[in-house]
């Protein structure tokens, strides 16, 4: 049995085939070539998005750089200052170790030596202060673990609980940071310092 399916289909003329081919080409070109205006809009939106991201990145970089430069200026001497505080502590210990009788003996040479050590200590602390190092004055303040290091408790019913009553070693800050916490003794047994804050408002 032979295949006679094609004998019932009418044959196309060359003109009809050309017209169908031209239609197919038009459809393909319409699908293949999107609207140039839409392309330009999409490209503009993408470029604008990239520009905004880049501008935000540059702004963040500028702010971060400014902060790092400011920190470098403020805190670059922190290690050196910490070492100088140890020297200052030794000068203070030397002065504190001098007995009162020796101070009052009236020996001119010895008094000149004491005065020289005191002047050296003052000059060192003054130089550190010019570079942003400041001494903490915690006596009478509420104990703050960010600035103080508790060494012992002192029973004292007259002072609010957790109040600093004695400084064993001075503490210092540099800029807004703690260079060295103050080693302190705190009161124990007195009234709570936050009692007024805990009472509900009327």
C-alpha positions as CSV (number, residue, x, y, z in Angstrom):
1,X,0.0,0.0,0.0
2,X,1.5,3.3,-1.1
3,X,1.3,6.6,0.8
4,X,-1.3,8.8,-1.0
5,X,-1.7,11.5,1.7
6,X,0.1,14.2,-0.4
7,X,-2.1,13.7,-3.4
8,X,-5.1,15.5,-1.7
9,X,-3.1,18.5,-0.6
10,X,-3.2,21.3,-3.1
11,X,0.2,22.4,-4.3
12,X,1.4,26.0,-3.3
13,X,2.6,28.4,-5.8
14,X,5.9,30.0,-5.5
15,X,4.2,33.4,-4.7
16,X,2.3,31.8,-1.8
17,X,5.4,30.2,-0.4
18,X,7.3,33.5,-0.6
19,X,4.4,35.3,1.2
20,X,4.4,32.7,4.0
21,X,8.2,32.9,4.3
22,X,8.0,36.7,4.5
23,X,5.4,36.6,7.2
24,X,7.5,34.1,9.2
25,X,10.5,36.4,8.8
26,X,8.5,39.4,10.0
27,X,7.3,37.5,13.1
28,X,10.9,36.4,13.8
29,X,12.3,39.9,13.4
30,X,9.5,41.3,15.7
31,X,10.4,38.7,18.4
32,X,14.2,39.0,17.9
33,X,14.4,42.8,18.0
34,X,12.8,44.4,21.1
35,X,11.7,48.0,21.1
36,X,14.8,50.2,21.3
37,X,13.0,52.6,23.7
38,X,12.3,49.8,26.2
39,X,15.9,48.7,25.9
40,X,17.1,52.3,26.6
41,X,14.8,52.6,29.6
42,X,16.0,49.3,31.1
43,X,19.6,50.3,30.5
44,X,19.0,53.7,32.1
45,X,17.3,52.1,35.2
46,X,20.2,49.6,35.6
47,X,22.8,52.4,35.3
48,X,20.9,54.6,37.8
49,X,20.8,51.7,40.2
50,X,24.5,51.0,39.8
51,X,25.2,54.8,40.3
52,X,23.1,55.0,43.5
53,X,24.9,51.9,44.9
54,X,28.3,53.3,44.0
55,X,27.4,56.7,45.5
56,X,26.2,55.0,48.8
57,X,29.4,52.8,48.9
58,X,31.6,55.9,48.4
59,X,29.7,57.8,51.1
60,X,30.1,54.9,53.5
61,X,33.8,54.7,52.7
62,X,34.3,58.4,53.3
63,X,32.5,58.2,56.7
64,X,34.5,55.1,57.7
65,X,37.8,56.7,56.6
66,X,37.0,59.9,58.6
67,X,36.1,57.9,61.7
68,X,39.3,55.8,61.3
69,X,41.5,58.9,60.9
70,X,39.9,60.5,63.9
71,X,40.4,57.3,66.0
72,X,44.0,57.0,64.8
73,X,44.6,60.6,66.0
74,X,42.8,60.1,69.3
75,X,44.0,56.7,70.2
76,X,47.4,56.3,68.5
77,X,49.2,57.2,71.8
78,X,47.2,54.8,73.9
79,X,49.9,52.2,74.2
80,X,52.6,54.8,75.0
81,X,50.3,56.5,77.5
82,X,49.6,53.2,79.3
83,X,53.3,52.7,79.7
84,X,53.8,56.2,80.9
85,X,51.1,55.7,83.5
86,X,53.2,52.9,85.0
87,X,56.1,55.4,85.4
88,X,53.8,57.9,86.9
89,X,52.5,55.3,89.4
90,X,56.1,54.6,90.4
91,X,56.8,58.3,91.0
92,X,53.7,58.5,93.2
93,X,54.7,55.3,95.1
94,X,58.2,56.8,95.7
95,X,56.6,60.0,97.1
96,X,54.1,58.0,99.3
97,X,57.0,55.9,100.7
98,X,58.7,59.0,102.2
99,X,58.0,59.1,105.9
100,X,56.4,62.2,107.3
101,X,59.4,62.7,109.7
102,X,61.8,62.7,106.8
103,X,59.8,65.4,105.0
104,X,59.7,67.5,108.1
105,X,63.4,67.1,109.0
106,X,64.2,70.3,107.1
107,X,67.1,68.8,105.0
108,X,67.3,71.1,102.0
109,X,68.8,68.5,99.7
110,X,66.2,65.9,100.5
111,X,63.3,68.4,100.2
112,X,64.7,69.5,96.8
113,X,64.7,65.9,95.7
114,X,61.1,65.4,96.8
115,X,60.0,68.6,95.0
116,X,61.8,67.5,91.8
117,X,60.0,64.1,91.8
118,X,56.6,65.9,92.4
119,X,57.3,68.3,89.6
120,X,58.2,65.4,87.3
121,X,55.0,63.6,88.1
122,X,52.9,66.7,87.5
123,X,54.7,67.4,84.2
124,X,54.1,63.8,83.0
125,X,50.4,63.9,83.9
126,X,50.1,67.3,82.3
127,X,51.7,66.1,79.0
128,X,49.4,63.0,79.0
129,X,46.4,65.3,79.5
130,X,47.4,67.4,76.5
131,X,47.1,64.2,74.5
132,X,43.6,63.4,75.7
133,X,44.4,61.3,78.8
134,X,42.3,62.2,81.7
135,X,42.3,61.0,85.3
136,X,39.1,59.4,86.7
137,X,37.9,60.8,90.0
138,X,35.6,57.9,91.2
139,X,35.4,58.6,94.9
140,X,31.8,59.2,95.9
141,X,30.4,57.9,92.6
142,X,28.4,54.7,92.1
143,X,30.5,51.8,91.1
144,X,30.6,51.4,87.3
145,X,32.3,48.2,86.0
146,X,33.1,50.1,82.7
147,X,35.4,52.5,84.5
148,X,36.2,50.8,87.8
149,X,37.6,47.5,89.0
150,X,36.5,46.6,92.5
151,X,39.3,45.3,94.7
152,X,37.5,45.0,98.0
153,X,34.4,46.0,99.9
154,X,34.4,48.3,103.0
155,X,31.5,47.9,105.4
156,X,30.0,51.4,105.8
157,X,26.3,51.9,106.7
158,X,26.6,55.7,106.2
159,X,27.3,55.5,102.4
160,X,25.1,54.1,99.7
161,X,25.8,50.5,98.8
162,X,28.2,50.1,95.8
163,X,29.6,53.6,96.2
164,X,33.3,54.0,95.5
165,X,35.0,55.1,98.8
166,X,38.7,54.4,98.2
167,X,41.0,54.4,95.2
168,X,43.9,52.0,95.2
169,X,45.2,52.8,91.8
170,X,44.1,55.8,89.7
171,X,42.2,55.1,86.5
172,X,42.4,57.0,83.2
173,X,40.5,57.6,80.0
174,X,41.7,58.5,76.6
175,X,39.1,60.2,74.5
176,X,35.9,58.3,75.1
177,X,37.7,55.0,75.9
178,X,39.0,53.6,79.2
179,X,42.8,53.5,79.1
180,X,43.0,51.9,82.5
181,X,40.2,51.3,85.0
182,X,40.5,52.7,88.5
183,X,41.1,50.0,91.1
184,X,38.7,50.9,93.9
185,X,37.2,49.8,97.2
186,X,33.4,50.0,97.4
187,X,31.0,50.5,100.3
188,X,28.9,47.6,101.5
189,X,26.0,47.6,103.9
190,X,24.6,51.1,103.3
191,X,21.2,51.9,101.7
192,X,20.7,51.1,98.1
193,X,21.7,53.9,95.7
194,X,18.8,53.2,93.4
195,X,16.0,53.2,96.0
196,X,14.7,56.5,94.8
197,X,14.6,55.2,91.2
198,X,12.7,52.1,92.2
199,X,9.8,53.9,93.9
200,X,6.9,54.2,91.4
201,X,5.9,57.7,90.3
202,X,2.7,59.1,91.7
